Amino acid sequence: MSKEVFTKFEPLEVEKKTGLITKGALLESIEDGSIDTVILAICDMQGRLMGKRLTAEYCFENDLDHGTHFCNYLLGTDFEMNTPDGYESMNWEKGYGDWLARPDWSTARVLPWADKTAIIYCDVYDEGTGEPIPIAPRNLLKKQLEKAEAKGFELFMASELEFYLFRESFEQLNKKGYENVETAGHLNEDYNLLQGTRNEPFYQKIRRNMAKAGIPIESSKGEAYMGQHEINMRYAEALSAADNHTMFKHGIKEMCIQDGLSMTFMAKPNHKWTGSSGHIHMSLWDKRAGQNVFYDPDGDTYHMSELMKQFLAGVLKYTRDFSLFFAPYVNSYKRYAEESWAPVNIVWSHDNRSSGYRIVGDGKSLRIETRIPGADMNPYLAYTALVGAGLYGIEQKLELGPECKGNAYKDEKIPRIPGSLYEAIQCWENSDVVKKVLGETAAAHYLYNAKLEQKQYDAVVTEWERSRYFEQC
């Protein structure tokens, strides 16, 4: 993202009945027929949107403020929507009951790529107690932001997402078993305007539709492999930035379906290809004064304040503990390779892409960029880990270690990203800080989810194993 524009801003003005929309305007749109479908959506553990499409008639006949019910298993499934045994919060002994999805009206928006359709993000509650469900991804982030607000802070964040585009549909690739897949491009297109032109009509469609939906896009560019692209979203208050992130991923896939295309946010779709990153930018602001508290004009060489140093020290110290939220799957760890543009060492540097954490921006745009997460992250969870670890660093007044100079890939003395999901599970399980930041219930829930993911992978015999061992053993 641009160094110059990462300063506090007023939300973009949006026209009535397009993009972000008020509750009153949405109800007017339903009444005049310009909206006939309202989606109530929650985010699951994998970062996908789940929910219901409501008719206009239903919206008039029922109290949308109350929300809608959904089976609690949606926060305890794997990618295939199976319901594994062993989750404390949802199981057959408890009957797989309902939780309540209650609309957050500030998220209501009209979807320009869908006919007469609006969407509202919901938070998850126990209807009986009225308490938020502690394992819901959006609730986890809200909990950390409430902690920051209690200290007088607010966070501004932004995501940069890389992905691969294909000129075949999702169904076509599925029938091929995702083998012999050709990317939508045949040359490295990193910053190459000519190569990016090949798919520009689709990328232009994405940029225009996202802007209409109230998700400002700063830029798009070719990335470091054939058919790989990156799109940068403009920064916003942290919860809104995470909402924009999930809406972007969902929306681009819907547009692919409409156009007979497909894409993937997998961290490493092919061992021969460059991995896809999900960089996150963040800064901490004094909510009352409206000032970036990371910036100190009288600070060090980079004008980093003591609060910024403490925040960054916390993030660095607990990156390994929270790595399940940055790299949640077996495939996530295959992205980490030396001198591959994906970091392997947990260090900080100024404007150095070999480091896991990069200090960028000038003046009030001073911020931290983490290059550690992959494009496969759930933004609510990754943001939660960063905010939680950073605030813990401030609470503990942690001291920031020295800057890493030069090629961080070559320094073997500093902490490294876990090399596998196995190692990340162990880091999480042995961490007291994870439990303190997230709470026992959420920490245990996501630990169990990771163990199930690893167990499912371990049970599968891969093509690599057959080709290597079948004849030679």
Secondary structure as UniProt FT lines:
FT   TURN            16..17
FT   HELIX           23..32
FT   STRAND          37..43
FT   TURN            45..46
FT   STRAND          49..55
FT   HELIX           56..61
FT   TURN            64..66
FT   STRAND          68..71
FT   HELIX           72..75
FT   TURN            79..80
FT   TURN            85..86
FT   TURN            92..95
FT   STRAND          98..103
FT   HELIX           105..107
FT   STRAND          109..110
FT   TURN            112..113
FT   TURN            115..116
FT   STRAND          117..125
FT   TURN            127..129
FT   TURN            134..135
FT   HELIX           137..150
FT   TURN            151..152
FT   STRAND          153..166
FT   HELIX           170..175
FT   TURN            176..178
FT   TURN            190..191
FT   HELIX           193..196
FT   HELIX           197..199
FT   HELIX           200..212
FT   TURN            213..214
FT   STRAND          217..222
FT   STRAND          228..233
FT   STRAND          236..237
FT   HELIX           238..259
FT   STRAND          262..264
FT   TURN            271..272
FT   STRAND          277..286
FT   TURN            287..290
FT   STRAND          291..292
FT   TURN            293..294
FT   TURN            297..298
FT   TURN            301..302
FT   HELIX           306..317
FT   TURN            318..322
FT   HELIX           323..326
FT   HELIX           331..334
FT   TURN            338..339
FT   STRAND          348..350
FT   TURN            353..354
FT   STRAND          357..360
FT   HELIX           363..365
FT   STRAND          367..370
FT   TURN            375..376
FT   HELIX           379..395
FT   TURN            396..397
FT   HELIX           408..410
FT   HELIX           421..429
FT   HELIX           432..438
FT   HELIX           440..458
FT   HELIX           463..469
FT   TURN            470..472
//
